[in-house]
Amino acid sequence: MPTQLRHFDQELEQLKSKLLAMSALVESAVYRSITAVVQKDRKLAEEVLQNEARVNRLEIEVDDQAISLLALQQPMAGDLRLITSALKINNDLERMGDLAVNIAQRALALIEEPTIQPAIDIPHIGALVQNMVRKALDSFVAKDAELAQSVLSSDDAVDSLRTAFFHELISFMQREPSHIPQGLNLLSIVRNLERIADHATNIAEDVLYYVKGIDVRHHAEAIAGMAREPRA
């Protein structure tokens, strides 16, 4: 193998390794932020805030390496799709990290307030979102289009829960105006969870582009066609 090609392959592996390291940090941040809300755990919430700088630093490193590979190596076909997908996934991961920070901040605020019991199930929607994040990242690692497709199918369930929870929280705050601060924090948490799910969906779409070479954004027929595609 020519030296230049071997060096390019090594840099691709480094790019993937950094992206996987960032994925692990973000997945952990999402888990810790949700657990901090559910268990009123100050330590976990503070860990999310402390790790934000590491996520931001890795985002810059991944961007710099991907752009360098595009500019200097002029990759083709699958390698080009990998690098462009890595750039987009990197951006989604960074945004997910920011949203986990938002949830952790709301968790800290709720710790200071009396506990309220509106009829919303944070553990349930949190588990759905974490599952989407895990599947999206695993589909990238395994180059698994079917797993990525399953993430897209889960997004509607999260959206439906978000809408139901919003209505319940608004009604709760109208009934219990003294608990509006807690209600607003819970509204923010639900909204941030829904946005994390959206970014997981973006990553799944990028995986489908990377693996299959097709762009399924805004194309319901492409998604439906993949669902009908027979297994090898």
N, C-alpha and C positions, 0 to 999 in steps of 0.2 A: 504494500500500500504506500503511495507517495506520502512524503512527510507532510505536505500541505493538507492533504485529505485527512491524514491521521490527526493533525492538530485541530482541524475543523470538527471532527467527530468528538474529540476531547472537550472542545468548547461547548458543543451541544449538550454533552453529558453534564458539564458544569452548570449550564443554564437550567437543565431539568432538575438538578440537585438543589439549586438555590430556590427554584420555584416550589419544590416539594418541602423544603425547610420552611418557607413562608406559609405554605398550605397548613403544615402542622401547627405553626404558631397561631394562625387565624382560627383553625378548627378548635384549638384549645381555648382561645379567647371567647369564642361563641359559647362553648360549653360552660366555661367558668362564669360568664356574665349571666347566663340563664340560671345556673345553679345558685348564684349569688342572690338573684331575685327570689327564687323559690324557697331557699333556706335562710334568707336574710343573713348572708355570710359576708361580713365586711372584708375579711382577708382575701377571699376570692375576687371580689370586686376590685380591690386595690391592686391585685396581681395583674388584672387586665389592663389597668391604667399604666402600670409600670412597664409592661411589655410592649406598649404602643410604639415606643421609639425603635425597638428591634424590627417590628413589622415595617415601619417606614424606611428604615435603613436597607432592609432586604429589597423593598420595592425599587429603590433607586439602583441597587446593584443589578437586579434582574433587567430593568429597563436599559441600563447602560450596556450590559453584555448582549442583549438581544439586538439593540440598535447597531452595535459594533459588528455583529455577525451579518446583519442585513447590508451594512455599508461596505464591508471589506471582503465578504465571502461570496456575495451574490448567489445565495442558495436557490435551489430549484425544487419543484414538486413537493414531496412530503416534508422535506426539511424546511422549505419556505412556509408551509402551512403550520408546522410545529412552532416556528419562531414567531409568526404573526399571532397565532393562538396564544402563545406564552405571554406576549405583550398585553393582550386583552384580558387573559385570566389574571395576570399580575395586577392590573388595575381593579378588577372585581374583588380580588383578595384584599387589597388595601382598603377599599370601601367597606368590605365586610368587617375588617378590623376596626375601622372608625365606628361602625354601627354597634359592634360589641362594646366599645368604649362608652357609647351613649347609653346602652343598657346598663352597664356597670355603674355609671353615674346616677341613673335613676334608681338602681338597687340601693346605693348609698343613701339617697334621699328618702327612700321608703323605710330604711332602717330607723331613721329618726322620727318617723310618724307612727301613730297607733295602727295596728293591723286592721284592715277592712276585708270584708268577704263578699264582693260582688260576684255574680254568677258567671265568672270567666275562668277558663282552665289554662293558666299559663304553662303548667308542665306539659299539657297536651300539645299546644301549638309549638312550644319550645322543642319538644321531641320530634315533631314533624319537620321543623326547620333544620334541626341538627342532622336528621336523617338525609335530608336533601343535600346539605353541605357535604356530608360524608360520601354519599353516592357520587356527587359531582366530582369530587377530588379523586375518589377511587377509580372512576371511569377514565380520568385523565391518565392515571398511573398505568392502568391495565389496557388502555386504548380500547375500551369496551363501549361500543356504540349503543348496545341494548341497555346497559346500565345508565348511560347518559339520557336515553329516551325516557327511562322511568322517572327521572328527575322532572322532566317537562310535564309529565302526567300528574305530578304531585302538586304543582303550583296552584291549581284551581282550588284544592282543598284548603290550602293556607289562606288564599284570598277570601274564601267563604267564611272561614273562622274569623279572620280579621274584621269582616263586615259585621258579623253577628256580635263580636266582642265590643266593637265600637258602639253599636246600638245599646247594648246592655250597660256599658260604662256611662254613656250619656244619660240614660234613664236613672242609673244609680246616683249620679251627681245631682240630678234634679230632685231626687227623693231625699238625698243626704248632702245638702250644701256644705255642711261642716267638714266633709271629707273630700272636697273638690281637689285639694293638693294631691292626695293619694290617687284619686281617679285620673288626674292629668298625667301623673307619672306612669300609671298603668297604660293609658292611651299611648304614651310615647314608646313604651316597651313593646306593645303589640305592633305599632307602626314600624319600629326598627326591625322586629322579627320578620315582618312581611317583606321589608326591603332586603334583608339578608337572603330570604328565599328567592327574591328576584335575581340577586347576584349569583346565587347557586344555579338558577336557570340559565343565566348568561353563560356561565362556565360550561354547563352541559351542552349548550348550543355550540360553543367554541370547540368542545371535544368532538362533536359530530362533524364539524368542519374539518378538524385535524384528521380524524379517522376516515371519514367518508368523502371529504372534499366537496360537501354540499353545504349551502347556507340555508338554515331552516328558520331564520328570523323572519317573523311576519308572514310565513308561508305555511298555512295550516295543511295544504295539500302535500307538501314535502314531508311533514311530520306524519301525516296519515299514511303516506306511501311507505315510510320506514316501518311503521307498525305492521303493515301487511307483508313486509319483506320476509321471505322464508329464511329460517336458520340454515347455516351451512352444515 
